[in-house]
Amino acid sequence: MAVKGTDLVKLLPKKTKCKECGFPTCFAFAMKLATGGTEISACPHLSDEVREQIEELLAPPIRPVAIGTGDKALVIGDEEVMYRHEKTFFHQPGIGVLVTDTDDEKEIERKVKSVEEMKFIWIGHALKADLVVLKSASGDKGKFLSLVKKAADMTDGAPLVLMADDIDTLLAGLEACGKERKPLLYAVTEENIDEAISKLGQAEVPLAVKADGLEKITALTEKLKEAGLQDLVVDAGSRTLWEAVRDQIFVRRAALKQGYKPLGHPTITFPCFMADDSRKELAIASALLTRYAGIIVLSDLKEDYLFPLVVLRMNIYTDPRVPMAVEAKIYEINEPTNVSPVLLTTNFALTYFSVANEIEATKVPTYLAIQDTEGLSVLTSWSAGKFNGETAGEFIKKSGIEQKTKNRRIVIPGLLARIRGELEDELPEWEVVIGPRDAAGISSFLPELVGRS
C-alpha cells in the first residue's frame, strides 16, 4: 500500500517553516517525499530512528532484487499492482534452465549455451531465457565446483543461481564463479539459517529462502532482515500447480494489499520439479508466469516450448498504456534500387510487421516508409490527427527517401484514400497511389504496380 504524505508529516520534527529542505512547509515536503519527488536526506533535522522509520515506510512493497551485474543483470520484484491493467508490470520474470553436476559434459555445454544462443526476434525484440541454474545433485563438492567454473567460463555474464544443500558448498561455489557476478544462492532453510547468517552475512549477494509453507518463510525472512540480509527471493516449497499458484497469489496480495513486509520479496518457482514431460512443464510455467513468479526454472530449453513462453511473457510485461511501436524510418526490403516503389504506413508494430512480411514474400524490391504515429494504427492515427497529408508529407521530405530513389511514386494505405489530395499538395512531384485496404492485398497489388512501371 502506498504511503501517504499525511502519514509522513506526523513523523517529521516540529519545525515551523524552516525551509531547509527546499519546501515552504513540512507538509509540502512530506507530500513530495511520498510521491518520490524528493529525498529523505533533504531534511537535516531527522533523528536516525525516525529516518529508518520513514525509509521503511517508503520502501517498495516488493523489494527489488538484482541477480548478476551490468546490462545482463536480472532485476525482479518492485511491482506495484496486482493486475496489469491497473498500471503495468515492471520487471518480467527470469526464465532459467536447470543444469546439475550429474549431467554429462555434452548436456551441460548444450544447456548452458542455450541460455545465450537460443533467441527469437519478435516484433523487433530479442526474446530469450535469462539464467543458468546450477544444482549440486551429486553431493560431491568437487563436481559442483567444476560445474560452476565451467558454466561461469562459458557464459558472457549471464546471471547464475547456485543450488546446494549446505552453506559451505554454496560459499565454495560463490568463490568459484566470483562474488562480483552476484549469483543467487539457494537456499537458506530452517536448518541452516544460523550458519547462513554467520557465513553469508558479508557475501553481498542475493539469497533464496526455502521453507515448507509461507508461515515458515515469514519467520525466516524476518530473522534474516534483523541480521541485515534483505535481498531475498522466496520459495514456499510448493511442488504442485495448484499450491504454487495459490502461494504466488498470496505472497503478492499480502505484500501489495496488506503491506506485509515479511512477504514483500520476489519468488522463485520450479516447474522442472512439478512435471514429468515438457508439455506439462510448459503449461505450469505459463500459469506461474501469469501469476507473479519472479523466476521460473525449466528442466531444459527447447525452441518449440520456449518460444510461446517468452512471447507470453513479453505480452504481459509490456506497458498497456504504451502502444507497441517500431522505429520511424525508411526500411529497405528485398534490396531496393533507385527505381523501387515506396509504401507508406504507421509505426504501429503489428502494422509494420504485417506489411513488411507481405512485401518480403512478393520478392519485389521496395522501400517501406514508416511514419511516427506514436504507435497508433492507420485509422486511429488518422482520427487523432497524427497521420494525414500534412504529417506524411513532412515525414517524406525529412526521411531522405528522395535521395534513395528516382521513382516518385508513393503508395498510401487504402483505408486512407481520403488523404490522397492532401498528400499530392504536400508532395507535388510525387504520384500518390492508393494501395490495398489491408496488408493481405499487397501480395497481388505490388507485383502489378511494378509491372505497370
One Martini backbone bead per residue (centre of mass of N, CA, C, O) as a GRO file, in nm:
protein
  453
    1MET     BB    1   0.096   0.036   0.022
    2ALA     BB    2   0.075   0.358  -0.009
    3VAL     BB    3   0.216   0.624   0.118
    4LYS     BB    4   0.133   0.908   0.298
    5GLY     BB    5   0.189   1.235   0.368
    6THR     BB    6   0.023   1.236   0.638
    7ASP     BB    7   0.206   1.017   0.770
    8LEU     BB    8   0.486   1.165   0.750
    9VAL     BB    9   0.432   1.438   0.902
   10LYS     BB   10   0.413   1.303   1.190
   11LEU     BB   11   0.742   1.237   1.187
   12LEU     BB   12   0.822   1.512   1.182
   13PRO     BB   13   0.965   1.772   1.293
   14LYS     BB   14   0.881   2.067   1.484
   15LYS     BB   15   0.904   2.278   1.230
   16THR     BB   16   0.873   2.623   1.135
   17LYS     BB   17   0.946   2.704   0.836
   18CYS     BB   18   1.261   2.647   0.759
   19LYS     BB   19   1.329   2.546   0.446
   20GLU     BB   20   1.584   2.342   0.426
   21CYS     BB   21   1.443   2.139   0.207
   22GLY     BB   22   1.290   2.346  -0.016
   23PHE     BB   23   1.023   2.390   0.146
   24PRO     BB   24   0.773   2.573   0.301
   25THR     BB   25   0.679   2.291   0.430
   26CYS     BB   26   0.638   1.989   0.579
   27PHE     BB   27   0.396   1.902   0.410
   28ALA     BB   28   0.523   1.946   0.132
   29PHE     BB   29   0.752   1.748   0.178
   30ALA     BB   30   0.581   1.494   0.238
   31MET     BB   31   0.428   1.483  -0.032
   32LYS     BB   32   0.685   1.457  -0.209
   33LEU     BB   33   0.804   1.206  -0.072
   34ALA     BB   34   0.562   1.008  -0.133
   35THR     BB   35   0.616   1.055  -0.468
   36GLY     BB   36   0.942   1.088  -0.521
   37GLY     BB   37   1.037   1.415  -0.534
   38THR     BB   38   1.231   1.338  -0.290
   39GLU     BB   39   1.462   1.328  -0.028
   40ILE     BB   40   1.520   1.250   0.301
   41SER     BB   41   1.798   1.418   0.320
   42ALA     BB   42   1.668   1.713   0.307
   43CYS     BB   43   1.630   1.663   0.610
   44PRO     BB   44   1.832   1.775   0.894
   45HIS     BB   45   1.622   1.685   1.159
   46LEU     BB   46   1.662   1.382   1.160
   47SER     BB   47   1.662   1.102   1.313
   48ASP     BB   48   1.764   0.784   1.286
   49GLU     BB   49   1.497   0.655   1.369
   50VAL     BB   50   1.309   0.814   1.175
   51ARG     BB   51   1.454   0.751   0.916
   52GLU     BB   52   1.407   0.444   0.926
   53GLN     BB   53   1.098   0.462   0.935
   54ILE     BB   54   1.062   0.606   0.661
   55GLU     BB   55   1.216   0.404   0.485
   56GLU     BB   56   1.019   0.175   0.543
   57LEU     BB   57   0.765   0.315   0.423
   58LEU     BB   58   0.910   0.371   0.128
   59ALA     BB   59   0.936   0.099   0.064
   60PRO     BB   60   0.880  -0.134  -0.137
   61PRO     BB   61   0.658  -0.395  -0.120
   62ILE     BB   62   0.862  -0.518  -0.340
   63ARG     BB   63   1.166  -0.611  -0.340
   64PRO     BB   64   1.438  -0.553  -0.517
   65VAL     BB   65   1.630  -0.790  -0.724
   66ALA     BB   66   1.969  -0.855  -0.816
   67ILE     BB   67   2.100  -1.064  -1.080
   68GLY     BB   68   2.381  -0.974  -1.136
   69THR     BB   69   2.550  -0.770  -1.386
   70GLY     BB   70   2.487  -0.520  -1.564
   71ASP     BB   71   2.306  -0.561  -1.867
   72LYS     BB   72   2.239  -0.877  -1.755
   73ALA     BB   73   2.077  -0.815  -1.531
   74LEU     BB   74   1.835  -0.938  -1.301
   75VAL     BB   75   1.522  -0.786  -1.225
   76ILE     BB   76   1.316  -0.830  -0.941
   77GLY     BB   77   1.031  -0.698  -0.855
   78ASP     BB   78   0.891  -0.394  -0.783
   79GLU     BB   79   0.583  -0.406  -0.756
   80GLU     BB   80   0.236  -0.239  -0.760
   81VAL     BB   81   0.037  -0.458  -0.892
   82MET     BB   82  -0.199  -0.710  -0.958
   83TYR     BB   83  -0.290  -0.567  -1.230
   84ARG     BB   84  -0.203  -0.459  -1.537
   85HIS     BB   85  -0.445  -0.247  -1.590
   86GLU     BB   86  -0.373  -0.050  -1.352
   87LYS     BB   87  -0.079  -0.022  -1.508
   88THR     BB   88   0.199  -0.218  -1.459
   89PHE     BB   89   0.464  -0.423  -1.533
   90PHE     BB   90   0.821  -0.419  -1.484
   91HIS     BB   91   0.947  -0.719  -1.400
   92GLN     BB   92   1.034  -0.976  -1.555
   93PRO     BB   93   1.068  -1.295  -1.549
   94GLY     BB   94   1.292  -1.536  -1.504
   95ILE     BB   95   1.451  -1.774  -1.723
   96GLY     BB   96   1.557  -2.107  -1.646
   97VAL     BB   97   1.813  -2.361  -1.640
   98LEU     BB   98   1.876  -2.685  -1.541
   99VAL     BB   99   2.197  -2.774  -1.396
  100THR     BB  100   2.385  -3.061  -1.327
  101ASP     BB  101   2.654  -3.260  -1.189
  102THR     BB  102   2.516  -3.528  -1.350
  103ASP     BB  103   2.563  -3.431  -1.609
  104ASP     BB  104   2.688  -3.441  -1.900
  105GLU     BB  105   2.898  -3.255  -2.085
  106LYS     BB  106   2.713  -3.206  -2.331
  107GLU     BB  107   2.465  -3.116  -2.169
  108ILE     BB  108   2.591  -2.876  -2.030
  109GLU     BB  109   2.674  -2.717  -2.282
  110ARG     BB  110   2.395  -2.696  -2.414
  111LYS     BB  111   2.242  -2.550  -2.187
  112VAL     BB  112   2.424  -2.307  -2.142
  113LYS     BB  113   2.422  -2.200  -2.438
  114SER     BB  114   2.108  -2.160  -2.471
  115VAL     BB  115   2.074  -1.896  -2.307
  116GLU     BB  116   2.236  -1.718  -2.534
  117GLU     BB  117   2.150  -1.858  -2.828
  118MET     BB  118   1.839  -1.871  -2.772
  119LYS     BB  119   1.661  -1.682  -3.011
  120PHE     BB  120   1.388  -1.436  -3.065
  121ILE     BB  121   1.241  -1.246  -3.316
  122TRP     BB  122   0.991  -1.005  -3.189
  123ILE     BB  123   0.889  -0.714  -3.266
  124GLY     BB  124   1.206  -0.622  -3.235
  125HIS     BB  125   1.267  -0.851  -3.024
  126ALA     BB  126   1.481  -1.023  -2.801
  127LEU     BB  127   1.412  -1.355  -2.710
  128LYS     BB  128   1.494  -1.508  -2.385
  129ALA     BB  129   1.669  -1.641  -2.164
  130ASP     BB  130   1.858  -1.578  -1.838
  131LEU     BB  131   1.939  -1.846  -1.671
  132VAL     BB  132   2.168  -2.037  -1.467
  133VAL     BB  133   2.104  -2.346  -1.296
  134LEU     BB  134   2.308  -2.475  -1.033
  135LYS     BB  135   2.326  -2.817  -0.923
  136SER     BB  136   2.380  -3.019  -0.636
  137ALA     BB  137   2.330  -3.373  -0.687
  138SER     BB  138   2.585  -3.552  -0.581
  139GLY     BB  139   2.751  -3.427  -0.317
  140ASP     BB  140   3.001  -3.319  -0.479
  141LYS     BB  141   3.197  -3.052  -0.455
  142GLY     BB  142   3.387  -3.082  -0.697
  143LYS     BB  143   3.170  -3.111  -0.918
  144PHE     BB  144   3.031  -2.843  -0.864
  145LEU     BB  145   3.275  -2.656  -0.913
  146SER     BB  146   3.318  -2.745  -1.202
  147LEU     BB  147   3.044  -2.646  -1.304
  148VAL     BB  148   3.071  -2.348  -1.228
  149LYS     BB  149   3.325  -2.284  -1.391
  150LYS     BB  150   3.216  -2.367  -1.666
  151ALA     BB  151   2.972  -2.174  -1.675
  152ALA     BB  152   3.129  -1.909  -1.628
  153ASP     BB  153   3.308  -1.940  -1.888
  154MET     BB  154   3.063  -1.974  -2.105
  155THR     BB  155   2.952  -1.709  -1.995
  156ASP     BB  156   2.850  -1.360  -2.065
  157GLY     BB  157   2.719  -1.269  -1.769
  158ALA     BB  158   2.517  -1.459  -1.685
  159PRO     BB  159   2.302  -1.540  -1.467
  160LEU     BB  160   2.320  -1.706  -1.146
  161VAL     BB  161   2.235  -2.023  -0.982
  162LEU     BB  162   2.301  -2.162  -0.663
  163MET     BB  163   2.268  -2.516  -0.566
  164ALA     BB  164   2.256  -2.626  -0.218
  165ASP     BB  165   2.251  -2.788   0.103
  166ASP     BB  166   2.512  -2.625   0.182
  167ILE     BB  167   2.698  -2.351   0.268
  168ASP     BB  168   2.988  -2.432   0.186
  169THR     BB  169   2.919  -2.494  -0.110
  170LEU     BB  170   2.816  -2.212  -0.178
  171LEU     BB  171   3.080  -2.062  -0.113
  172ALA     BB  172   3.254  -2.215  -0.316
  173GLY     BB  173   3.083  -2.132  -0.563
  174LEU     BB  174   3.123  -1.828  -0.528
  175GLU     BB  175   3.431  -1.836  -0.564
  176ALA     BB  176   3.434  -1.973  -0.848
  177CYS     BB  177   3.260  -1.732  -0.996
  178GLY     BB  178   3.232  -1.480  -0.829
  179LYS     BB  179   3.101  -1.226  -0.645
  180GLU     BB  180   3.067  -1.011  -0.884
  181ARG     BB  181   2.816  -1.179  -1.017
  182LYS     BB  182   2.574  -1.212  -0.830
  183PRO     BB  183   2.451  -1.466  -0.725
  184LEU     BB  184   2.210  -1.695  -0.643
  185LEU     BB  185   2.148  -1.840  -0.328
  186TYR     BB  186   2.053  -2.190  -0.282
  187ALA     BB  187   1.937  -2.228   0.051
  188VAL     BB  188   1.761  -2.094   0.306
  189THR     BB  189   1.689  -2.257   0.615
  190GLU     BB  190   1.601  -2.378   0.915
  191GLU     BB  191   1.874  -2.545   0.949
  192ASN     BB  192   2.088  -2.293   0.819
  193ILE     BB  193   2.048  -1.992   0.916
  194ASP     BB  194   2.275  -1.941   1.117
  195GLU     BB  195   2.504  -2.008   0.921
  196ALA     BB  196   2.424  -1.804   0.704
  197ILE     BB  197   2.460  -1.547   0.873
  198SER     BB  198   2.766  -1.594   0.945
  199LYS     BB  199   2.872  -1.657   0.631
  200LEU     BB  200   2.672  -1.447   0.440
  201GLY     BB  201   2.667  -1.152   0.553
  202GLN     BB  202   2.931  -1.053   0.350
  203ALA     BB  203   2.861  -1.134   0.042
  204GLU     BB  204   2.661  -0.954  -0.130
  205VAL     BB  205   2.415  -1.152  -0.201
  206PRO     BB  206   2.158  -1.315  -0.302
  207LEU     BB  207   1.884  -1.492  -0.138
  208ALA     BB  208   1.734  -1.797  -0.084
  209VAL     BB  209   1.413  -1.898   0.056
  210LYS     BB  210   1.326  -2.209   0.223
  211ALA     BB  211   0.998  -2.363   0.280
  212ASP     BB  212   0.713  -2.519   0.441
  213GLY     BB  213   0.566  -2.251   0.391
  214LEU     BB  214   0.477  -1.920   0.469
  215GLU     BB  215   0.519  -1.908   0.775
  216LYS     BB  216   0.819  -1.996   0.762
  217ILE     BB  217   0.916  -1.778   0.576
  218THR     BB  218   0.859  -1.539   0.760
  219ALA     BB  219   1.060  -1.617   0.985
  220LEU     BB  220   1.312  -1.603   0.802
  221THR     BB  221   1.297  -1.311   0.690
  222GLU     BB  222   1.303  -1.169   0.966
  223LYS     BB  223   1.578  -1.279   1.060
  224LEU     BB  224   1.744  -1.171   0.820
  225LYS     BB  225   1.674  -0.874   0.856
  226GLU     BB  226   1.799  -0.842   1.141
  227ALA     BB  227   2.090  -0.922   0.996
  228GLY     BB  228   2.083  -0.748   0.708
  229LEU     BB  229   1.913  -0.944   0.511
  230GLN     BB  230   1.717  -0.842   0.205
  231ASP     BB  231   1.808  -1.002  -0.055
  232LEU     BB  232   1.524  -1.181  -0.140
  233VAL     BB  233   1.411  -1.516  -0.229
  234VAL     BB  234   1.114  -1.709  -0.250
  235ASP     BB  235   1.028  -2.057  -0.130
  236ALA     BB  236   0.740  -2.248  -0.036
  237GLY     BB  237   0.760  -2.556  -0.166
  238SER     BB  238   0.590  -2.580  -0.408
  239ARG     BB  239   0.491  -2.889  -0.623
  240THR     BB  240   0.217  -2.781  -0.728
  241LEU     BB  241   0.011  -2.598  -0.908
  242TRP     BB  242  -0.197  -2.505  -0.703
  243GLU     BB  243   0.000  -2.424  -0.473
  244ALA     BB  244   0.173  -2.227  -0.633
  245VAL     BB  245  -0.045  -2.025  -0.718
  246ARG     BB  246  -0.150  -1.963  -0.439
  247ASP     BB  247   0.120  -1.851  -0.323
  248GLN     BB  248   0.166  -1.623  -0.526
  249ILE     BB  249  -0.090  -1.465  -0.458
  250PHE     BB  250  -0.044  -1.430  -0.155
  251VAL     BB  251   0.220  -1.272  -0.166
  252ARG     BB  252   0.121  -1.035  -0.336
  253ARG     BB  253  -0.118  -0.947  -0.157
  254ALA     BB  254   0.033  -0.904   0.110
  255ALA     BB  255   0.225  -0.682  -0.001
  256LEU     BB  256   0.011  -0.481  -0.146
  257LYS     BB  257  -0.252  -0.481   0.046
  258GLN     BB  258  -0.104  -0.522   0.352
  259GLY     BB  259   0.203  -0.455   0.382
  260TYR     BB  260   0.376  -0.733   0.413
  261LYS     BB  261   0.710  -0.753   0.455
  262PRO     BB  262   0.792  -1.065   0.487
  263LEU     BB  263   0.651  -1.092   0.171
  264GLY     BB  264   0.835  -0.859   0.018
  265HIS     BB  265   0.917  -1.081  -0.223
  266PRO     BB  266   1.039  -1.250  -0.455
  267THR     BB  267   1.017  -1.543  -0.663
  268ILE     BB  268   1.067  -1.905  -0.685
  269THR     BB  269   1.029  -2.155  -0.944
  270PHE     BB  270   0.962  -2.535  -1.028
  271PRO     BB  271   0.859  -2.694  -1.300
  272CYS     BB  272   1.085  -2.918  -1.311
  273PHE     BB  273   0.937  -3.056  -1.033
  274MET     BB  274   0.612  -3.085  -1.159
  275ALA     BB  275   0.707  -3.252  -1.420
  276ASP     BB  276   0.744  -3.530  -1.679
  277ASP     BB  277   0.686  -3.319  -1.914
  278SER     BB  278   0.706  -3.056  -2.133
  279ARG     BB  279   0.406  -2.972  -2.156
  280LYS     BB  280   0.344  -2.947  -1.855
  281GLU     BB  281   0.569  -2.749  -1.792
  282LEU     BB  282   0.464  -2.521  -1.972
  283ALA     BB  283   0.190  -2.486  -1.834
  284ILE     BB  284   0.304  -2.415  -1.556
  285ALA     BB  285   0.482  -2.177  -1.641
  286SER     BB  286   0.248  -2.004  -1.750
  287ALA     BB  287   0.091  -1.980  -1.485
  288LEU     BB  288   0.329  -1.848  -1.320
  289LEU     BB  289   0.370  -1.603  -1.500
  290THR     BB  290   0.068  -1.491  -1.448
  291ARG     BB  291   0.143  -1.548  -1.113
  292TYR     BB  292   0.425  -1.375  -1.016
  293ALA     BB  293   0.679  -1.492  -1.090
  294GLY     BB  294   1.030  -1.431  -1.076
  295ILE     BB  295   1.118  -1.738  -1.120
  296ILE     BB  296   1.174  -1.985  -1.390
  297VAL     BB  297   1.239  -2.334  -1.383
  298LEU     BB  298   1.380  -2.543  -1.622
  299SER     BB  299   1.493  -2.848  -1.755
  300ASP     BB  300   1.471  -2.710  -2.047
  301LEU     BB  301   1.557  -2.587  -2.382
  302LYS     BB  302   1.298  -2.543  -2.620
  303GLU     BB  303   1.186  -2.386  -2.887
  304ASP     BB  304   0.873  -2.484  -2.890
  305TYR     BB  305   0.851  -2.383  -2.573
  306LEU     BB  306   0.994  -2.108  -2.535
  307PHE     BB  307   0.855  -1.919  -2.732
  308PRO     BB  308   0.565  -1.894  -2.605
  309LEU     BB  309   0.672  -1.796  -2.329
  310VAL     BB  310   0.819  -1.527  -2.419
  311VAL     BB  311   0.573  -1.402  -2.554
  312LEU     BB  312   0.392  -1.395  -2.309
  313ARG     BB  313   0.580  -1.223  -2.138
  314MET     BB  314   0.584  -0.974  -2.323
  315ASN     BB  315   0.276  -0.918  -2.322
  316ILE     BB  316   0.258  -0.872  -2.007
  317TYR     BB  317   0.547  -0.688  -1.992
  318THR     BB  318   0.381  -0.451  -2.115
  319ASP     BB  319   0.266  -0.141  -2.154
  320PRO     BB  320  -0.074  -0.067  -2.189
  321ARG     BB  321  -0.021   0.258  -2.239
  322VAL     BB  322   0.185   0.152  -2.470
  323PRO     BB  323   0.231   0.115  -2.779
  324MET     BB  324   0.347  -0.081  -3.015
  325ALA     BB  325   0.668   0.005  -3.160
  326VAL     BB  326   0.857   0.136  -3.422
  327GLU     BB  327   1.087   0.271  -3.603
  328ALA     BB  328   1.112   0.572  -3.767
  329LYS     BB  329   1.165   0.487  -4.114
  330ILE     BB  330   1.358   0.351  -4.373
  331TYR     BB  331   1.288   0.044  -4.525
  332GLU     BB  332   1.474  -0.226  -4.666
  333ILE     BB  333   1.327  -0.448  -4.914
  334ASN     BB  334   1.475  -0.656  -5.131
  335GLU     BB  335   1.685  -0.466  -5.241
  336PRO     BB  336   1.660  -0.175  -5.332
  337THR     BB  337   1.634   0.080  -5.570
  338ASN     BB  338   1.605   0.380  -5.768
  339VAL     BB  339   1.305   0.231  -5.875
  340SER     BB  340   1.156   0.184  -5.624
  341PRO     BB  341   0.897   0.164  -5.434
  342VAL     BB  342   0.670   0.340  -5.202
  343LEU     BB  343   0.564   0.267  -4.873
  344LEU     BB  344   0.304   0.384  -4.646
  345THR     BB  345   0.307   0.395  -4.280
  346THR     BB  346   0.294   0.302  -3.961
  347ASN     BB  347   0.446   0.231  -3.621
  348PHE     BB  348   0.280   0.000  -3.575
  349ALA     BB  349   0.385  -0.311  -3.522
  350LEU     BB  350   0.168  -0.481  -3.666
  351THR     BB  351   0.174  -0.325  -3.928
  352TYR     BB  352   0.467  -0.354  -4.003
  353PHE     BB  353   0.489  -0.672  -4.006
  354SER     BB  354   0.266  -0.723  -4.209
  355VAL     BB  355   0.383  -0.557  -4.444
  356ALA     BB  356   0.675  -0.665  -4.454
  357ASN     BB  357   0.602  -0.965  -4.507
  358GLU     BB  358   0.450  -0.920  -4.772
  359ILE     BB  359   0.679  -0.791  -4.928
  360GLU     BB  360   0.887  -1.018  -4.900
  361ALA     BB  361   0.708  -1.237  -5.049
  362THR     BB  362   0.720  -1.089  -5.340
  363LYS     BB  363   1.031  -0.990  -5.411
  364VAL     BB  364   0.998  -0.681  -5.407
  365PRO     BB  365   1.166  -0.402  -5.430
  366THR     BB  366   1.137  -0.197  -5.126
  367TYR     BB  367   1.011   0.090  -4.970
  368LEU     BB  368   0.949   0.148  -4.616
  369ALA     BB  369   0.751   0.397  -4.478
  370ILE     BB  370   0.781   0.497  -4.132
  371GLN     BB  371   0.566   0.667  -3.937
  372ASP     BB  372   0.519   0.868  -3.664
  373THR     BB  373   0.223   0.764  -3.442
  374GLU     BB  374   0.269   0.647  -3.152
  375GLY     BB  375   0.161   0.343  -3.225
  376LEU     BB  376  -0.063   0.384  -3.426
  377SER     BB  377  -0.290   0.313  -3.630
  378VAL     BB  378  -0.422   0.418  -3.910
  379LEU     BB  379  -0.709   0.522  -3.816
  380THR     BB  380  -0.626   0.628  -3.539
  381SER     BB  381  -0.412   0.838  -3.640
  382TRP     BB  382  -0.609   0.997  -3.816
  383SER     BB  383  -0.818   1.074  -3.591
  384ALA     BB  384  -0.564   1.215  -3.422
  385GLY     BB  385  -0.376   1.377  -3.641
  386LYS     BB  386  -0.099   1.185  -3.720
  387PHE     BB  387  -0.229   1.091  -4.018
  388ASN     BB  388  -0.160   1.285  -4.300
  389GLY     BB  389  -0.070   1.486  -4.548
  390GLU     BB  390   0.112   1.669  -4.377
  391THR     BB  391   0.275   1.459  -4.206
  392ALA     BB  392   0.367   1.282  -4.444
  393GLY     BB  393   0.515   1.499  -4.604
  394GLU     BB  394   0.720   1.576  -4.387
  395PHE     BB  395   0.847   1.297  -4.359
  396ILE     BB  396   0.945   1.255  -4.651
  397LYS     BB  397   1.132   1.507  -4.662
  398LYS     BB  398   1.314   1.400  -4.399
  399SER     BB  399   1.398   1.089  -4.474
  400GLY     BB  400   1.569   1.059  -4.766
  401ILE     BB  401   1.420   0.915  -5.012
  402GLU     BB  402   1.499   1.111  -5.253
  403GLN     BB  403   1.804   0.983  -5.252
  404LYS     BB  404   1.718   0.668  -5.318
  405THR     BB  405   1.491   0.758  -5.537
  406LYS     BB  406   1.342   0.825  -5.862
  407ASN     BB  407   1.077   0.723  -5.769
  408ARG     BB  408   0.759   0.912  -5.767
  409ARG     BB  409   0.608   0.669  -5.588
  410ILE     BB  410   0.331   0.656  -5.354
  411VAL     BB  411   0.191   0.437  -5.108
  412ILE     BB  412  -0.123   0.421  -4.961
  413PRO     BB  413  -0.356   0.340  -4.761
  414GLY     BB  414  -0.680   0.252  -4.840
  415LEU     BB  415  -0.813   0.374  -4.576
  416LEU     BB  416  -0.661   0.670  -4.684
  417ALA     BB  417  -0.773   0.797  -4.956
  418ARG     BB  418  -0.851   1.093  -4.852
  419ILE     BB  419  -0.528   1.197  -4.846
  420ARG     BB  420  -0.431   1.233  -5.137
  421GLY     BB  421  -0.463   1.536  -5.194
  422GLU     BB  422  -0.288   1.639  -4.961
  423LEU     BB  423  -0.024   1.492  -5.051
  424GLU     BB  424  -0.003   1.626  -5.332
  425ASP     BB  425   0.039   1.910  -5.216
  426GLU     BB  426   0.305   1.833  -5.055
  427LEU     BB  427   0.386   1.631  -5.324
  428PRO     BB  428   0.403   1.734  -5.643
  429GLU     BB  429   0.630   1.512  -5.757
  430TRP     BB  430   0.422   1.299  -5.670
  431GLU     BB  431   0.272   0.985  -5.690
  432VAL     BB  432  -0.042   0.891  -5.561
  433VAL     BB  433  -0.121   0.570  -5.433
  434ILE     BB  434  -0.372   0.341  -5.383
  435GLY     BB  435  -0.392   0.090  -5.174
  436PRO     BB  436  -0.461  -0.144  -4.981
  437ARG     BB  437  -0.662  -0.205  -4.697
  438ASP     BB  438  -0.465  -0.450  -4.656
  439ALA     BB  439  -0.190  -0.654  -4.638
  440ALA     BB  440  -0.299  -0.900  -4.809
  441GLY     BB  441  -0.301  -0.723  -5.089
  442ILE     BB  442   0.008  -0.702  -5.166
  443SER     BB  443   0.070  -0.966  -5.330
  444SER     BB  444  -0.088  -0.839  -5.590
  445PHE     BB  445  -0.027  -0.531  -5.605
  446LEU     BB  446   0.286  -0.496  -5.635
  447PRO     BB  447   0.348  -0.649  -5.902
  448GLU     BB  448   0.149  -0.475  -6.065
  449LEU     BB  449   0.282  -0.201  -6.019
  450VAL     BB  450   0.559  -0.274  -6.142
  451GLY     BB  451   0.444  -0.368  -6.423
  452ARG     BB  452   0.345  -0.060  -6.496
  453SER     BB  453   0.636   0.093  -6.512
   0.00000   0.00000   0.00000
